[in-house]
Amino acid sequence: MVEEAKILLIDDNERSRHDLETVLNFLGEETVSATSSNWHSRTAEETGKPAQITVAIIGVCEFIPLEQLLSDIHQWEAGTPFVLVDDHELPEFFDPELLSRVTATLEANLSYQPLLDALHKAKIFHEHYNRLRDFDGVKD
C-alpha cells in the first residue's frame, strides 16, 4: 500500500486555517489541519510516518513561538520543509538550520501561482532530502 503524501497545515486562526485547507483541497492536496499546540497529535492520528508529510505550511502562530514550532517539527522530521504564510518576523539570530528549511514565504492574501510555486519548491526539497537520506547522504 502506498501511503498518501500530505501537507501539514498549522494555523491558530480557525477561519484562515479553514480557508487555506479549502484551497489546498481544491488543488487536490491531502491535508492534516492543526493548531500550533495540537499539530503533533493530529499528525500522529492521520499519518503512518513523519516522512509522509511533504511540507508544513505555517500560518498564524499564536500559541507557540514560531522558532519553537519550527524546531519541534524539525526534530520530529528533519526532512520537512516550511512554507510561511502571513507576516512572520524572523529574528536575525534565527537558527540557520531552520532557516534553510523555509522554502517560501507567502502573503496572507494568497494568490494561486505563488502558492503552486511554493508547494512545488517544498516538494522538491522533500524529495531531494529523502533521496539523500536513503543513500546515507543526510545524517538525522
C-alpha positions as CSV (number, residue, x, y, z in Angstrom):
1,M,0.0,0.0,0.0
2,V,1.4,3.4,-1.0
3,E,1.0,6.0,1.7
4,E,-0.6,9.2,0.6
5,A,1.7,12.3,0.8
6,K,0.1,15.0,3.0
7,I,0.6,18.7,3.8
8,L,0.7,19.7,7.4
9,L,-1.3,22.9,7.7
10,I,-0.8,24.7,11.0
11,D,-2.7,27.9,11.7
12,D,-4.0,29.1,15.1
13,N,-6.7,31.2,13.4
14,E,-9.6,28.9,12.7
15,R,-11.0,31.0,9.8
16,S,-7.7,31.3,7.9
17,R,-6.9,27.6,8.6
18,H,-10.3,26.6,7.1
19,D,-9.8,28.9,4.1
20,L,-6.3,27.6,3.3
21,E,-7.4,24.0,3.8
22,T,-10.3,24.6,1.3
23,V,-7.8,26.0,-1.3
24,L,-5.4,23.1,-0.8
25,N,-8.2,20.5,-1.1
26,F,-9.4,22.2,-4.3
27,L,-5.8,21.8,-5.6
28,G,-6.2,18.0,-4.8
29,E,-3.8,18.1,-1.8
30,E,-4.4,15.9,1.3
31,T,-4.0,18.0,4.4
32,V,-3.6,17.4,8.1
33,S,-5.1,20.6,9.6
34,A,-3.9,21.6,13.1
35,T,-3.0,24.4,15.5
36,S,0.5,25.1,16.8
37,S,-0.5,23.4,20.1
38,N,-2.0,20.1,18.7
39,W,-0.1,19.5,15.4
40,H,1.8,16.6,16.8
41,S,-1.2,14.6,18.0
42,R,-3.2,15.4,14.8
43,T,-0.3,14.3,12.6
44,A,0.1,11.1,14.6
45,E,-3.6,10.4,14.1
46,E,-3.6,10.9,10.3
47,T,-0.2,9.7,9.0
48,G,1.7,6.5,9.0
49,K,5.1,8.0,9.4
50,P,6.6,11.5,9.6
51,A,8.2,11.4,6.1
52,Q,4.6,11.2,4.7
53,I,4.4,15.0,5.4
54,T,5.8,16.7,2.3
55,V,5.6,20.2,3.6
56,A,4.5,22.2,6.7
57,I,2.5,25.3,5.9
58,I,2.6,27.7,8.9
59,G,0.0,30.4,9.1
60,V,-0.9,32.4,12.2
61,C,1.1,31.1,15.1
62,E,-0.2,32.4,18.5
63,F,0.2,29.5,21.0
64,I,3.9,28.7,20.5
65,P,6.7,30.9,19.3
66,L,7.4,30.3,15.6
67,E,11.0,29.3,16.2
68,Q,10.0,26.8,18.8
69,L,7.3,25.4,16.4
70,L,9.7,25.0,13.5
71,S,12.3,23.4,15.9
72,D,9.8,20.9,17.2
73,I,8.7,19.9,13.6
74,H,12.4,19.7,12.6
75,Q,13.2,17.4,15.5
76,W,10.1,15.3,14.7
77,E,11.1,15.0,10.9
78,A,14.2,16.8,9.7
79,G,13.2,16.5,6.0
80,T,10.1,18.7,6.4
81,P,10.3,22.0,4.5
82,F,8.4,25.0,5.7
83,V,6.2,27.5,3.8
84,L,5.3,30.5,5.9
85,V,2.1,32.3,5.3
86,D,1.4,35.8,6.8
87,D,3.8,38.3,8.2
88,H,6.2,36.2,10.2
89,E,9.1,38.2,11.6
90,L,12.2,36.0,11.6
91,P,14.7,37.3,14.1
92,E,18.3,37.9,12.8
93,F,19.5,35.3,15.3
94,F,17.2,32.7,13.8
95,D,18.7,29.2,13.7
96,P,20.3,28.8,10.2
97,E,19.4,25.1,10.1
98,L,15.7,26.0,10.5
99,L,16.0,29.0,8.1
100,S,17.4,26.7,5.4
101,R,14.1,24.7,5.7
102,V,11.9,27.7,4.9
103,T,11.4,27.2,1.2
104,A,8.9,30.0,0.6
105,T,7.1,32.9,2.4
106,L,3.7,33.9,1.1
107,E,1.4,36.8,1.8
108,A,-1.7,36.1,3.9
109,N,-3.8,37.2,0.9
110,L,-2.8,34.1,-1.2
111,S,-2.8,34.0,-4.9
112,Y,-2.9,30.9,-7.0
113,Q,0.5,30.8,-8.8
114,P,2.7,31.7,-5.8
115,L,1.0,29.0,-3.8
116,L,1.6,26.4,-6.5
117,D,5.2,27.5,-6.9
118,A,5.8,27.3,-3.1
119,L,4.2,23.8,-2.9
120,H,6.4,22.6,-5.9
121,K,9.6,24.0,-4.4
122,A,8.8,22.4,-1.0
123,K,8.0,19.1,-2.5
124,I,11.3,19.1,-4.5
125,F,13.2,19.9,-1.3
126,H,11.4,17.0,0.5
127,E,12.1,14.6,-2.4
128,H,15.8,15.5,-2.5
129,Y,16.2,15.3,1.2
130,N,14.7,11.8,1.3
131,R,16.7,10.7,-1.6
132,L,19.9,11.8,0.1
133,R,18.7,10.2,3.4
134,D,18.1,6.9,1.5
135,F,21.8,7.0,0.3
136,D,23.1,7.9,3.8
137,G,24.0,11.4,2.5
138,V,22.0,13.1,5.2
139,K,22.5,12.3,8.9
140,D,19.5,12.7,11.1
